[in-house]
C-alpha cells in the first residue's frame, strides 16, 4: 500500500491542473458571454474576484503579511494594476472586437 498516497497526490494534482485550465479558459469566454459590459468593468470584476480568492488563501499567513512594508504593498499594487487590470482590459477588448479565439 506504499503507492496509495502517491496515487492520491497524483489524482489531486491532475484535478487541480484541470480546474486551473478550466478557470483560465474563462478568460476568453467571459468577454464573449458579456458583450454589453465594457472591458474595464470586466477587468475590475476579475480583479475583485482574484482579490477575494487571494484573501481567503492568504488568511492563514496573515501574521507574515503584517511584516510587509508599505513599499512592498505599493509594489504589489503596481504589479496588480499592470498584470491584472490593464492586461485583462486589453484582452477583453480584443476578444469583444475580434471574437473568441
C-alpha positions as CSV (number, residue, x, y, z in Angstrom):
1,X,0.0,0.0,0.0
2,X,3.0,2.3,-0.2
3,X,1.9,3.5,-3.6
4,X,-1.6,4.6,-2.5
5,X,-0.7,8.1,-1.0
6,X,1.3,8.9,-4.2
7,X,-1.6,7.9,-6.4
8,X,-3.9,10.2,-4.3
9,X,-1.4,13.0,-4.7
10,X,-1.3,12.4,-8.4
11,X,-5.1,12.5,-8.7
12,X,-5.3,15.7,-6.7
13,X,-2.6,17.3,-8.8
14,X,-4.3,16.3,-12.0
15,X,-7.6,17.6,-10.6
16,X,-6.0,20.9,-9.7
17,X,-4.4,21.2,-13.1
18,X,-7.8,20.6,-14.8
19,X,-9.5,23.1,-12.6
20,X,-6.8,25.7,-13.3
21,X,-7.2,25.1,-17.0
22,X,-10.9,25.5,-16.9
23,X,-10.6,28.7,-14.9
24,X,-8.0,30.0,-17.3
25,X,-10.4,29.3,-20.2
26,X,-13.0,31.6,-18.7
27,X,-10.6,34.4,-19.5
28,X,-11.6,34.0,-23.1
29,X,-15.2,33.1,-22.7
30,X,-16.4,35.8,-20.2
31,X,-15.9,38.8,-22.6
32,X,-17.8,37.0,-25.4
33,X,-20.6,36.0,-23.0
34,X,-20.9,39.5,-21.6
35,X,-20.5,41.8,-24.7
36,X,-22.6,44.6,-23.1
37,X,-20.1,45.1,-20.3
38,X,-17.1,47.3,-21.1
39,X,-13.7,45.7,-20.8
40,X,-12.8,48.0,-17.8
41,X,-15.7,46.6,-15.8
42,X,-14.9,43.0,-16.8
43,X,-11.3,43.6,-15.7
44,X,-12.3,45.2,-12.4
45,X,-14.7,42.3,-11.6
46,X,-11.9,39.8,-12.4
47,X,-9.5,41.7,-10.1
48,X,-12.1,41.8,-7.3
49,X,-12.7,38.0,-7.7
50,X,-8.9,37.3,-7.6
51,X,-8.6,39.5,-4.6
52,X,-11.2,37.6,-2.7
53,X,-9.7,34.3,-3.6
54,X,-6.2,35.6,-2.6
55,X,-7.6,36.9,0.7
56,X,-9.0,33.5,1.5
57,X,-5.8,31.8,0.7
58,X,-3.6,34.3,2.5
59,X,-5.7,34.5,5.7
60,X,-3.7,31.7,7.5
61,X,-0.5,33.6,6.8
62,X,-1.8,37.0,8.0
63,X,0.9,37.3,10.6
64,X,3.6,37.0,7.9
65,X,1.8,39.5,5.7
66,X,1.8,42.0,8.6
67,X,5.6,42.1,8.3
68,X,5.5,43.5,4.8
69,X,6.4,47.2,4.5
70,X,4.4,50.0,2.9
71,X,6.8,49.8,-0.1
72,X,6.0,46.1,-0.5
73,X,2.3,46.8,-0.7
74,X,2.8,49.7,-3.2
75,X,4.9,47.5,-5.5
76,X,2.3,44.7,-5.2
77,X,-0.5,47.2,-6.1
78,X,1.5,48.4,-9.1
79,X,2.1,44.9,-10.4
80,X,-1.5,44.1,-9.9
81,X,-2.6,47.1,-11.9
82,X,-0.4,46.1,-14.8
83,X,-0.8,42.4,-14.5
84,X,-4.5,42.2,-13.9
85,X,-6.4,45.3,-14.8
86,X,-4.5,46.6,-17.8
87,X,-3.7,43.2,-19.3
88,X,-7.3,41.9,-19.0
89,X,-8.9,45.1,-20.1
90,X,-6.9,44.9,-23.3
91,X,-7.6,41.2,-23.7
92,X,-11.3,41.6,-23.1
93,X,-11.4,44.5,-25.7
94,X,-9.6,42.4,-28.2
95,X,-12.0,39.4,-27.7
96,X,-15.1,41.6,-27.9
97,X,-13.7,43.1,-31.1
98,X,-12.4,40.0,-32.8
99,X,-14.3,37.2,-31.2
100,X,-13.3,34.2,-29.2
101,X,-10.1,32.5,-30.4
